Amino acid sequence: MSKLFTGSEWGNEIETATLPRWDELPDIELYMDQVISLVSKYLSPILPQKEQPMLTKSMVNNYVKLALIPAPVKKKYSRVHLAFLIAITLLKQVLTIPEIKTGIVYQGRVSGIHEAYNIFCNVLEESLNVVGKQVQGVETAGLFSKQVSPDFFIVTAATSSLAAKLLAQKSIELAFDSRLMENKEEPSNDK
C-alpha cells in the first residue's frame, strides 16, 4: 500500500529528490537483479510506486535488443548500463522508446555519454524542484523561465514534461483521496 502525502509533503519530497551523478554510480560489474534493485532504489523518490515494477528483466533484455543500451558483458552490467536504465525508466513515462533512443543518441553526441547523463540529472532535478516548490505554494520562475540552449531543448522539454506529468498525477491522486475523505465524513441522509 502506498504512503499518502498531502500536497505540501509531496512537494517537499519531489523538490529535494536527487539522482546519483555519473561518478556516484557503482564502478563495479553488477548482475541483472542488482541493477534492477539499484535503479528502483534510485527512482523510488521520483516515480510513484505501482503494482508493476518500474524495471524488469524482460524490459532490460528488450532495451538490449532494441540497441537502447549496450549488451552486458558476461551477463554483467556496468555504470553505463545503470545510467542508461535510469534515464530510460524515467523518460518512458513521457516519451516513446524510439523518441528516447533518438534523444539519448543526440545528447550523447552533443555532450558525451557521461556528461549527457549528468546534464539529464541536473535538468530533471531543476524541473522537479520547480514543481515541488509550486505545490508548496512557493513562487517560482517556472520551468522555461530562462533561455535554453538548442543543444538542450530535448532534455529540457522531456524532463519538464515528466515533472509536469508527476504533478498532474499527484494532483489527481490527492483530489481523489480528498473526495473519498469528504464522502466518508458526510452524514448520510438515508432514513
N, C-alpha and C positions, 0 to 999 in steps of 0.2 A: 504494500500500500504506500502511495507516495505521500510525502510530507506536504501539508498545505501551508502556503505562505500568504501573508497579507501582501498587498501590492508593494508596500514600503520595504518589507523584509526581502521580498524577491528582488526589488530594485537594488537594494544594498548588495545582495548576493551576486547579481549579474554585473553590477558596476565594478565589483572587485575581482571578478573571475579573471584568471590568467591561464595562459598556456605555457608549457615549457619551451624555451628557446632551443635552437639547434644544439648548442653546447651543453644544455641541461638534459638532453635525451641520452639514454644509456648508450655508451660506446662499446657495447658487447653484443655478441650474436645472441639472438633470442629465438625460442621456439614459438610456433603459432599461438599456443594458448597464452604464453607470456605476453605476446604482442597484443592480443585481443584484450587481455586483462589491463594492460597499461593504457591502451587507447581509451578504454571505458573509464578508467580511473581519471585520466586527464580531462575527459569531456563531460563527466558527470555534473560538474558545477554549471555547465552551459546548457547541455541538452536535457530536456525533460526525460525522466525515467518512464519508460513504457513497458508493456508486457514483452515486446520483442527486444532482443539485444540490439544495441546500436551497431555492432560489428560481429560478424560470424566467420567461421572458417570458409564457408562457401562464398561469402562476399569477397574475402581476401583472394581466394582462388580465381574468382571471376575477374577481379581487378588485374591479376597477373595475366590472365588470358586476353584481356582487352588492352594490354600493354599500358595500363594506367600506372602500375608500379612494376619495378623490375622483378624478375623471378628470384625466389630465395636461392641461396647457395647452400646446398646440402641440407635443405629444409630449415635453414636458419635465416633470420631476418635481422636487418641492421637498422641503424639510426635513420638511414634514408627511407626505409620502409615505414618506420614509425611516423616520420614527418609527413610522408605522402598519405598515410592512412588517417592521420589526424585531420589533415586538410580535406580529404575526400569525404570522410564521415560527416564533417560539418557542412561542406558545400553541397552535398547531395540533398540537403534539406531544402535548397532553393534552386539548384541547377540540375540539368540532366547530366548523365555520365559523359556524353560527347562534349558538352559545354565545359565540364570540369577538365576534361583531358586537354581541350584547346587552351583553356585558361592557364593550366599548370605548365604546359609546354611554352606558352607565350611568356609567362612571368619567369620561368626558369631560364629562357634565352635572354631576357632583358637583364635579369639580376643575378643569375646563377642559382642553383638549387638551394644552397644553404641560406643565402640572403633572401631568396624568394619566400622561403618558409618563415624566416624571422619577420619579414615585411607583412606576411599574412597574419601572423600572431599579433603584431603591433596594430595593424589596421582593424582587425576584428575586436581587439580589446578596446580601442578607441570608440568603435561603434557600440559595443556593449556598455561602455562607460556612459555614453550619452543617453542611451535608453534607460539604464539604471537610474541615472540622476533624474530624468524626466518622470519616471514612476514615483520617485520620492518627492516630487514637487520642486526640485531644484532647477532653476532656469539654466538652459544650456544654449550654445550657439547652433546646435543642430548637427545632423550627420554630414551635410555637404556645405558647411559654413566657410570652409577655407578652400583655396584653389587646389585642385588635384592635378598632378602631372598626368598627361595622357598615358604614360607608361604604367600608371597605377589605377586607371579607370576600372579595369576588370576586377581587381582585388577589392577596390573600394566599394564598387557597386554591389559585388557579391556579398561582402561581409556586412554592408549596411542592410541589404535585403534580409540576410539571416537575422540580424539584430531586430529588425522590424517585424519579421515573422515570429520570433520568440516573444516579442512584446504583444503581438496580436493574440497568440495562443494563450499566454498567461492572462491577458485581459479577459478573454472568453472564459477561461477556467475560473477566474475569480468572480466574474459575473454569474456564471452558472452556480458556483458554490454559494454566492451571496443570495441568489434566488432560492436555492434549496433551503438555506437558513431562514429566509423570510417565510417560506411556506410552512416550515416546522413551527415557527413562532406564532403564526396567525391562529387565532382561536377558530374553532370550527363552528359554523352556523347550522350544522345539521342537528335537528332535534326530533 
